[in-house]
Amino acid sequence: MSDDAGDISRAELAEYCRTQAAILAGHLDQRSAELSDLLAEIEQDTADARASLTGGPERPDASAEATVADIEAKQEQAQAKQAELDEYRTLTEGYADLAEQLAGGSGDLETVLEFEIDTNAPTYFDTETTILGAATGEDGDG
């Protein structure tokens, strides 16, 4: 970052935060696509189940109940993915806000570390290094 590793400038920290936000935005795009695919699958399964139930016997059979259970399980997965997306979005926005704050002349390395501690930021990165991860020797692996 800078010549003296202990003296990181605000501009360098701001660039770091912008980079982290961009990485997270990529993760967010990927997870959004996965959620969209899952929602489309739920929609198709629901349409198939409706067609099966409206054209079939008066009482739903075991396969219809299994289909409903499968749809419900997928809906739970979708809710979990949506919660994860919300967390990624919040962290992405937090890094972007922090970058602006640093670029505007306020905040420092401690501010970035506190943010990463408060948000448990290293857990949101696959192999990328966070400042907190570098300081503690524990970077995200998932």
Backbone hydrogen bonds, N-H to C=O, Kabsch-Sander energy under -0.5 kcal/mol:
donor,donor_aa,acceptor,acceptor_aa,energy
5,A,3,D,-0.8
7,D,4,D,-2.5
8,I,6,G,-0.6
13,L,9,S,-2.3
14,A,10,R,-3.0
15,E,11,A,-2.1
16,Y,12,E,-2.3
17,C,13,L,-2.5
18,R,14,A,-2.3
19,T,15,E,-2.5
20,Q,16,Y,-2.6
21,A,17,C,-2.5
22,A,18,R,-2.2
23,I,19,T,-2.5
24,L,20,Q,-2.6
25,A,21,A,-2.2
26,G,22,A,-1.7
27,H,23,I,-2.0
28,L,24,L,-2.9
29,D,25,A,-2.4
30,Q,26,G,-2.1
31,R,27,H,-2.7
32,S,28,L,-2.4
33,A,29,D,-2.1
34,E,30,Q,-2.0
35,L,31,R,-2.3
36,S,32,S,-2.6
37,D,33,A,-2.4
38,L,34,E,-2.2
39,L,35,L,-2.8
40,A,36,S,-2.2
41,E,37,D,-2.1
42,I,38,L,-2.5
43,E,39,L,-2.5
44,Q,40,A,-2.4
45,D,41,E,-2.8
46,T,42,I,-2.7
47,A,43,E,-2.3
48,D,44,Q,-2.7
49,A,45,D,-2.5
50,R,46,T,-2.5
51,A,47,A,-2.4
52,S,48,D,-2.3
53,L,49,A,-2.6
54,T,50,R,-2.7
55,G,51,A,-1.4
56,G,52,S,-0.6
65,E,61,D,-1.9
66,A,62,A,-2.4
67,T,63,S,-2.2
68,V,64,A,-2.3
69,A,65,E,-2.4
70,D,66,A,-2.4
71,I,67,T,-2.5
72,E,68,V,-2.6
73,A,69,A,-2.2
74,K,70,D,-2.3
75,Q,71,I,-2.3
76,E,72,E,-2.0
77,Q,73,A,-2.1
78,A,74,K,-2.4
79,Q,75,Q,-2.3
80,A,76,E,-2.3
81,K,77,Q,-2.7
82,Q,78,A,-2.4
83,A,79,Q,-2.2
84,E,80,A,-2.2
85,L,81,K,-2.6
86,D,82,Q,-2.4
87,E,83,A,-1.9
88,Y,84,E,-2.6
89,R,85,L,-2.9
90,T,86,D,-2.4
91,L,87,E,-2.4
92,T,88,Y,-2.8
93,E,89,R,-2.6
94,G,90,T,-2.2
95,Y,91,L,-2.5
96,A,92,T,-2.2
97,D,93,E,-2.7
98,L,94,G,-2.5
99,A,95,Y,-2.5
100,E,96,A,-2.0
101,Q,97,D,-2.5
102,L,98,L,-2.7
103,A,99,A,-2.7
104,G,100,E,-1.9
105,G,102,L,-1.5
106,S,101,Q,-2.3
112,V,108,D,-1.8
113,L,109,L,-2.7
114,E,110,E,-2.8
115,F,111,T,-2.2
116,E,112,V,-2.6
117,I,113,L,-2.3
118,D,114,E,-3.0
119,T,115,F,-2.1
120,N,116,E,-0.7
120,N,117,I,-0.7
121,A,116,E,-1.8
123,T,120,N,-1.7
124,Y,121,A,-2.3
125,F,122,P,-1.2
134,A,130,T,-2.5
135,A,131,I,-2.4
136,T,132,L,-2.3
137,G,133,G,-2.0
138,E,133,G,-0.8
139,D,137,G,-0.5
142,G,125,F,-1.4
